[in-house]
Amino acid sequence: MDPDFIKKAESKLLFVAFSLCLKELHLNSNAIVKLPVFLDATCSGIQHLAALLRDFELASRVNITPPLLLEGREVDNKVQDIYKDMIEPINNAINKFGQEN
């Protein structure tokens, strides 16, 4: 294993563990993999809806696709949080309903 290649990895220990696991799988296809698997699961229900509806705007707001330039918003690579974006409109709707009823 090339040490310079390992140094480029974001998580060096996880990369080495993966490499050793891959080597073991190459030698024994029945080897049991015990590496942790991290899932994003950001708004996963809404992610499924965005994919089913092929809604690219919604997909960009739940981290499936890169953020889109929408309504003059700046494009950035930050993790999107649709729940945070929905707090104000939902609170406004609840307050309006309360005032009218």
C-alpha positions in Angstrom: 0.0 0.0 0.0 1.4 3.4 -1.0 1.8 5.6 2.1 1.3 8.8 -0.1 -2.0 7.4 -1.3 -3.2 6.8 2.2 -2.2 10.3 3.2 -4.7 11.7 0.7 -7.6 9.9 2.3 -10.0 11.9 4.4 -10.2 9.2 7.0 -6.9 7.4 6.9 -7.8 4.6 9.4 -11.1 3.9 7.7 -9.3 3.8 4.3 -6.7 1.3 5.6 -9.5 -0.8 7.1 -11.4 -0.7 3.8 -8.2 -1.7 1.9 -7.5 -4.6 4.2 -11.2 -5.7 3.9 -11.0 -5.5 0.1 -7.8 -7.6 0.1 -9.5 -10.2 2.3 -12.6 -10.3 0.0 -10.2 -10.8 -3.0 -8.7 -13.8 -1.2 -12.0 -15.2 0.2 -15.2 -14.1 -1.5 -17.1 -15.5 1.6 -15.3 -13.2 4.0 -17.6 -11.3 6.4 -17.3 -7.5 6.1 -17.5 -5.7 9.4 -16.9 -2.1 8.3 -19.4 0.5 9.4 -21.6 2.0 6.7 -22.6 5.6 7.2 -25.9 6.7 5.6 -26.8 10.3 4.9 -30.6 9.8 5.4 -31.1 13.6 5.2 -34.9 14.0 4.9 -35.0 10.5 3.5 -38.8 10.4 3.0 -38.7 13.7 1.1 -35.7 12.4 -0.9 -37.8 9.5 -2.1 -40.6 11.8 -3.1 -38.2 14.1 -5.0 -36.8 11.1 -6.8 -40.2 9.6 -7.6 -41.5 13.0 -8.8 -38.2 13.8 -10.6 -38.4 17.2 -8.9 -34.9 18.6 -9.3 -35.6 21.7 -7.2 -36.8 19.5 -4.3 -33.9 17.1 -4.9 -31.4 19.9 -4.5 -33.1 21.0 -1.2 -32.7 17.5 0.3 -29.1 16.8 -0.8 -29.7 14.4 -3.7 -28.4 16.8 -6.3 -26.1 19.8 -6.0 -27.9 23.0 -5.0 -29.6 24.8 -7.8 -29.5 28.6 -8.3 -33.1 29.4 -7.4 -34.8 32.8 -6.9 -31.5 34.6 -6.7 -30.0 32.4 -4.0 -26.3 31.8 -4.1 -25.1 28.4 -5.0 -23.0 26.8 -2.3 -21.9 23.3 -1.3 -23.4 23.4 2.2 -25.7 20.7 3.3 -29.3 21.8 2.6 -31.9 21.6 5.4 -35.4 21.7 4.0 -36.9 21.5 7.5 -35.2 24.7 8.5 -36.5 26.3 5.3 -40.1 25.3 6.2 -40.2 26.6 9.8 -41.3 30.1 8.9 -43.9 29.2 6.2 -45.4 26.6 8.5 -45.5 28.9 11.6 -47.1 31.6 9.4 -49.8 29.2 8.2 -50.5 28.1 11.8 -50.7 31.6 13.1 -52.9 32.7 10.2 -55.2 29.7 10.9 -55.3 30.6 14.6 -56.2 34.2 13.9 -58.9 33.4 11.4 -60.5 30.7 13.5 
